[in-house]
């Protein structure tokens, strides 16, 4: 399996401050048979210059630049078709990998031939680049994987942790280009349900906490998209026609009676504030933590209690080990209030 080629796809938009660290973490890994495909989505900073320099230093690195802003899905889909590896690994331009990430993931695929995608736990990177906390993942056992296939449960994985058979990506059509946010949730959930996805508990990568992501800018659409994914999982199990994101938004949100729509908005806003609360806490930002904590408590007291429990296990001044995560399954049940990832 160590001879299998992996295509590492790195989407970049105004990523000049983190791109080098991200690429180096992949290049310096123990698995050397790879190609790194950087797609610059019409950045306006120094991303292009940095990417060109990186490509000049290592023949395995290729750089592509869109002629205009295409967006996440279309950019990545272009590189999925250009990729030549048997497997594709995704790596966001502000995240990093541990050296043995690909080695472990390829071993998991080799040991579990019925599984077409694997992932793993992560650590957080705060705004200073410090590794802290632990991001649990799901499913980590074949029983949990089967539950996703049979009951429509959702996986809990981040894009930068996923390695998938390229043929499956082509078969499923890649990322949905009509989804502004949540397209990773849609694709990885579909793959988990139809083809099998298994995740390692070991944190093999690092997720950077940033406050200017598309999830932050389009938080309401992200939450609606997550609900749409859950609905379509159940529809697939029942053999019913799936809804487009626009159809789901109209039927299950915009057309609700005013009181139900208000309560739904309150619920989704609470989840958004809990996400911001987690970001502020891990970045040691005292005032935003207090503000988002109060707002979350007012909107959803029960959800806020779960979030404070989560924060207690993710002390930004400490550093959890993978062995200290016996409560990870409980945390997974609260995944909608975690930060980032599929929620």
Buried (B, 14 or more C-beta within 10 A) or exposed (E): BEEBBBBBBBBBBBBBEBBBBBBBBBBEBEBEEBBBBBBBBBBEBBBBEBBBEBBEEEEBBBBBBBEEEBBBBBBBBBBBEBBEBBBBBBBBBBBBBBEBBBBBBBBBBEEBEEBBBBBBBBBBBBBEEBBBBBBBBBBBEEEBBEBBBEEBBBBBBBBBBBBBBBEBBBEBEBBBBEBBBBBBBBBBBBBBBBBBBBBBBBBBBBBBBBEEBBBBEBBBBBBBBBBBBBBBBEBBEEEEEBBEBEEBBEEBBEEBEEEEEEEBBEBBBBBBBBBBBBBBBBBBBEEBBEBBBEBBBEBBEEBBEBBBBBBEBBEBEEEBEBEEBEEBEEBBEBBBBBBBBBB
